[in-house]
Amino acid sequence: MKRLISDTFFEGERPLYVTDDIRLENVRFYPGESAVKESNNVEAYKCEFMCKYPFWNNENTLLEECRFTVYSRAAIWYSKNIRMINTLVEAPKMFREIDGLYLENVKLTNAGECCWNCRNLRLRNVEAKCGDYIFMNSENIEIDGFNLQGNYSFQDAKNVVIRNARLDSKDAFWKSENITVYDSSIDGEYLGWHSKNLRLVNCRISGTQPLCYAKGLVMENCTMTPDADLCFEYSTLHAEIKGRVTSIKNPDTGYISVGSAGEIIIDGNCRNPGACTIEVTDENRVPPDEL
């Protein structure tokens, strides 16, 4: 049975430090630090946080219909089993070293450097803005319904499945491993460089020089916008692309099927000439003397 604390406020240093088995309702946390640190089995409902580092080293925390203001930076670190539902997060640097994070109907308006070094994450209907470097070095992530604006996302991330997302993100998935993206739009140059086992299914890709230096790249039923040029340099891949690709440059090994190609560049810098089969399938195929 949780002890109820409601309709009040706290401020200063560690007001509820090491306080287990509590439910907070309509509580405001004014400036201070570590308000609920080292506390387990905490529920917070319709609470507002204006303090730094309120939930560090906690286990089993439920946050529902709360607001983390910009002053509550670095709010939840080094914790386990965090659930956040219907919550507004205006603070930067949320979620570091979390094992077991569930977000549903959450808006992060200042999501820079969020979700670093986390494990076992599930996200449903999440919006993240200003989210540079989000999910860096994190692993075992499942996402369904995600709208991201922020560069360098998922850098060095591992074991990720993303569905129904819109990613506006330069340099997404750099050095990532075992990523699968379904039914999504990815907008941003230099996508997926140095990645391993990146799989894109029913995705729309835009931005210059995508998917270079990739190993084990798979594309199924994808489309690429006109600005997605100079694709696949030094990549090993199996790609089936609908419609036109502006240009393909020096792929390493594998197979590419594409409706049409504006330019296929195999020049003196190609590492394995002829090791990647490129099939142009429609009437706009590139003449053989241009291959």
C-alpha positions as CSV (number, residue, x, y, z in Angstrom):
1,M,0.0,0.0,0.0
2,K,1.5,3.3,-1.1
3,R,1.4,6.4,1.1
4,L,-0.4,9.3,-0.6
5,I,1.2,12.7,-0.7
6,S,-1.1,15.2,-2.5
7,D,-1.8,18.9,-3.2
8,T,1.4,20.3,-1.8
9,F,4.9,21.4,-2.8
10,F,8.6,20.7,-2.0
11,E,11.8,22.6,-2.6
12,G,15.4,22.6,-1.8
13,E,17.7,19.5,-1.5
14,R,16.4,15.9,-1.2
15,P,13.0,16.5,0.3
16,L,11.9,12.9,-0.4
17,Y,15.3,11.3,-0.5
18,V,15.0,7.5,0.1
19,T,11.2,7.5,0.4
20,D,9.8,4.2,-0.9
21,D,6.2,3.2,-1.7
22,I,4.6,6.6,-2.2
23,R,2.0,8.1,-4.6
24,L,2.3,11.8,-5.4
25,E,-0.7,13.6,-6.7
26,N,-0.8,17.3,-7.8
27,V,2.6,17.9,-6.2
28,R,4.9,20.7,-7.4
29,F,8.7,20.4,-7.0
30,Y,10.3,23.9,-6.9
31,P,14.1,24.5,-7.5
32,G,16.4,22.2,-5.7
33,E,18.2,18.9,-6.4
34,S,17.5,15.2,-6.1
35,A,14.0,15.5,-4.8
36,V,13.0,11.8,-5.0
37,K,16.5,10.3,-5.4
38,E,17.2,6.7,-4.3
39,S,13.5,6.0,-3.9
40,N,11.6,2.8,-5.1
41,N,8.0,2.1,-6.0
42,V,7.0,5.7,-6.6
43,E,4.0,6.9,-8.6
44,A,3.5,10.5,-9.6
45,Y,0.3,11.8,-11.1
46,K,-0.3,15.3,-12.4
47,C,3.0,16.5,-10.8
48,E,5.2,19.3,-12.0
49,F,9.0,19.3,-11.7
50,M,11.2,22.4,-11.7
51,C,14.1,20.8,-9.9
52,K,17.3,19.1,-11.1
53,Y,17.9,15.4,-11.0
54,P,14.6,14.4,-9.3
55,F,14.7,10.7,-10.1
56,W,18.2,9.2,-9.9
57,N,19.0,5.7,-8.8
58,N,15.3,4.7,-8.6
59,E,13.5,1.5,-9.4
60,N,9.9,1.0,-10.4
61,T,8.6,4.5,-11.1
62,L,5.3,5.5,-12.8
63,L,4.9,9.0,-14.1
64,E,1.5,9.9,-15.5
65,E,0.2,13.3,-16.8
66,C,3.2,15.1,-15.4
67,R,5.3,18.0,-16.6
68,F,9.1,18.2,-16.5
69,T,10.0,21.9,-17.0
70,V,13.2,23.1,-18.6
71,Y,14.6,23.5,-15.2
72,S,14.4,19.8,-14.4
73,R,17.3,18.9,-16.6
74,A,18.9,15.4,-16.4
75,A,15.8,14.3,-14.5
76,I,16.0,10.5,-14.7
77,W,19.4,8.7,-14.6
78,Y,20.8,5.4,-13.4
79,S,17.3,3.9,-12.8
80,K,15.3,0.8,-13.6
81,N,11.8,0.1,-14.7
82,I,10.5,3.6,-15.5
83,R,7.0,4.1,-17.1
84,M,6.0,7.6,-18.4
85,I,2.6,8.1,-19.9
86,N,0.8,11.2,-21.2
87,T,3.6,13.5,-20.1
88,L,5.3,16.7,-21.3
89,V,9.1,16.8,-21.0
90,E,10.6,20.3,-21.7
91,A,13.9,19.4,-20.0
92,P,17.1,18.3,-21.9
93,K,19.3,15.3,-21.2
94,M,16.5,13.0,-20.0
95,F,17.1,9.3,-19.4
96,R,20.7,8.1,-19.0
97,E,21.7,4.6,-18.0
98,I,18.1,3.4,-17.7
99,D,17.3,-0.3,-17.9
100,G,13.6,-0.8,-18.7
101,L,12.0,2.4,-20.0
102,Y,8.4,2.6,-21.3
103,L,7.1,5.9,-22.9
104,E,3.6,6.3,-24.2
105,N,2.0,9.5,-25.6
106,V,5.1,11.5,-24.5
107,K,6.3,14.8,-25.9
108,L,9.9,15.8,-25.5
109,T,10.4,19.4,-26.7
110,N,14.1,19.7,-25.9
111,A,15.3,16.1,-26.4
112,G,19.0,16.8,-27.0
113,E,21.3,14.1,-25.5
114,C,18.3,12.0,-24.4
115,C,18.2,8.3,-23.8
116,W,22.0,7.7,-23.7
117,N,23.4,4.3,-22.7
118,C,19.9,2.9,-22.0
119,R,18.7,-0.7,-22.4
120,N,15.3,-2.3,-23.0
121,L,13.2,0.6,-24.2
122,R,9.7,0.7,-25.6
123,L,8.1,3.8,-27.1
124,R,4.5,4.3,-28.3
125,N,3.4,7.6,-29.9
126,V,6.4,9.7,-28.9
127,E,7.4,13.1,-30.3
128,A,10.9,14.4,-29.9
129,K,12.1,17.9,-31.0
130,C,15.7,19.4,-30.8
131,G,16.8,15.8,-30.3
132,D,20.4,15.8,-31.4
133,Y,22.2,12.6,-30.4
134,I,19.1,10.9,-29.1
135,F,19.5,7.2,-28.3
136,M,23.3,7.2,-28.5
137,N,24.8,3.9,-27.4
138,S,21.4,2.5,-26.4
139,E,20.2,-1.1,-27.2
140,N,17.1,-3.3,-27.3
141,I,14.6,-0.6,-28.4
142,E,11.1,-1.1,-29.8
143,I,9.4,2.0,-31.2
144,D,5.9,2.4,-32.8
145,G,4.8,5.9,-33.7
146,F,7.7,8.3,-33.5
147,N,8.2,11.8,-34.8
148,L,11.8,13.0,-34.4
149,Q,13.5,16.2,-35.3
150,G,17.1,16.0,-34.3
151,N,20.4,15.1,-35.9
152,Y,22.9,12.2,-35.2
153,S,20.1,9.9,-33.9
154,F,20.7,6.3,-32.9
155,Q,24.5,6.6,-33.1
156,D,26.1,3.3,-32.0
157,A,22.7,2.0,-31.1
158,K,22.0,-1.8,-31.3
159,N,19.0,-4.1,-31.7
160,V,16.3,-1.5,-32.6
161,V,12.9,-2.0,-34.3
162,I,11.1,1.2,-35.5
163,R,7.6,1.3,-37.0
164,N,5.5,4.2,-38.4
165,A,8.1,6.9,-37.8
166,R,9.1,10.2,-39.3
167,L,12.8,10.9,-38.7
168,D,14.1,14.3,-39.6
169,S,17.7,13.5,-38.7
170,K,21.1,14.1,-40.3
171,D,23.6,11.3,-39.8
172,A,21.0,8.9,-38.4
173,F,22.1,5.3,-37.5
174,W,25.8,5.9,-37.8
175,K,27.8,2.9,-36.6
176,S,24.5,1.3,-35.5
177,E,24.0,-2.5,-35.5
178,N,20.9,-4.6,-36.1
179,I,18.4,-1.9,-36.9
180,T,15.1,-2.5,-38.7
181,V,12.8,0.3,-39.8
182,Y,9.3,-0.3,-41.2
183,D,6.8,2.0,-42.9
184,S,8.7,5.2,-42.1
185,S,10.1,8.3,-43.7
186,I,13.8,9.2,-43.1
187,D,14.9,12.7,-44.1
188,G,18.6,13.7,-43.6
189,E,21.9,13.4,-45.4
190,Y,24.5,10.8,-44.7
191,L,22.1,8.2,-43.5
192,G,23.4,5.0,-42.0
193,W,27.1,5.3,-42.7
194,H,29.3,2.6,-41.2
195,S,26.2,0.7,-40.0
196,K,25.9,-3.1,-39.8
197,N,22.7,-5.0,-40.6
198,L,20.5,-2.0,-41.3
199,R,17.2,-3.1,-42.8
200,L,14.7,-0.7,-44.3
201,V,11.2,-1.9,-45.3
202,N,8.6,0.2,-47.0
203,C,10.6,3.4,-46.3
204,R,11.0,6.7,-48.0
205,I,14.6,8.0,-48.0
206,S,15.8,11.5,-48.7
207,G,19.0,13.4,-48.3
208,T,22.4,13.3,-50.1
209,Q,24.8,10.4,-49.9
210,P,22.7,7.9,-48.0
211,L,23.8,4.5,-46.9
212,C,27.5,4.5,-47.6
213,Y,30.1,2.3,-45.9
214,A,27.2,0.1,-44.7
215,K,27.6,-3.7,-44.1
216,G,24.7,-6.0,-44.6
217,L,22.3,-3.3,-45.8
218,V,18.8,-4.6,-46.8
219,M,16.2,-2.5,-48.5
220,E,12.7,-3.8,-49.3
221,N,10.1,-1.9,-51.3
222,C,11.7,1.5,-50.6
223,T,11.6,4.8,-52.5
224,M,14.3,7.5,-52.7
225,T,13.7,11.2,-53.4
226,P,15.7,13.1,-56.0
227,D,18.1,14.6,-53.4
228,A,19.1,11.1,-52.3
229,D,22.1,11.0,-54.7
230,L,25.5,9.3,-54.6
231,C,24.0,6.3,-52.8
232,F,25.7,3.2,-51.5
233,E,29.4,4.0,-51.9
234,Y,31.5,1.1,-50.5
235,S,28.4,-0.7,-49.1
236,T,27.5,-4.3,-49.2
237,L,23.8,-4.6,-49.7
238,H,20.7,-6.3,-51.1
239,A,18.3,-3.5,-52.2
240,E,15.0,-3.5,-54.0
241,I,14.0,0.1,-54.7
242,K,10.8,1.3,-56.4
243,G,11.0,4.2,-58.9
244,R,14.0,6.3,-59.7
245,V,17.3,6.8,-58.0
246,T,19.3,9.9,-58.9
247,S,22.7,8.3,-58.7
248,I,24.4,5.2,-57.4
249,K,28.2,5.3,-56.7
250,N,30.7,2.5,-56.3
251,P,28.8,0.0,-54.3
252,D,31.0,-2.8,-52.9
253,T,29.2,-6.1,-53.3
254,G,25.6,-7.4,-53.5
255,Y,22.5,-6.7,-55.6
256,I,20.5,-3.5,-56.4
257,S,17.2,-3.5,-58.2
258,V,15.9,-0.1,-59.2
259,G,13.2,1.2,-61.5
260,S,15.5,3.7,-63.1
261,A,18.7,5.5,-62.4
262,G,19.8,8.9,-63.4
263,E,23.5,7.9,-63.1
264,I,25.5,4.8,-62.1
265,I,29.0,5.7,-61.3
266,I,31.6,3.0,-61.3
267,D,35.0,4.8,-61.4
268,G,38.6,4.1,-60.6
269,N,37.9,4.3,-56.9
270,C,35.5,1.3,-57.0
271,R,37.0,-1.4,-54.7
272,N,35.3,-4.4,-56.4
273,P,34.2,-3.6,-60.0
274,G,31.5,-6.0,-61.0
275,A,30.9,-7.5,-57.6
276,C,27.6,-5.6,-57.1
277,T,24.9,-6.5,-59.7
278,I,22.7,-3.5,-60.6
279,E,19.4,-4.2,-62.3
280,V,17.5,-1.4,-63.9
281,T,13.9,-2.7,-64.4
282,D,11.9,-0.1,-66.4
283,E,11.9,1.6,-69.7
284,N,14.1,4.4,-68.4
285,R,17.0,2.1,-67.9
286,V,20.5,3.5,-68.2
287,P,22.1,2.6,-71.6
288,P,24.8,0.0,-71.3
289,D,27.5,2.4,-72.5
290,E,26.8,4.6,-69.4
291,L,27.2,1.8,-66.9
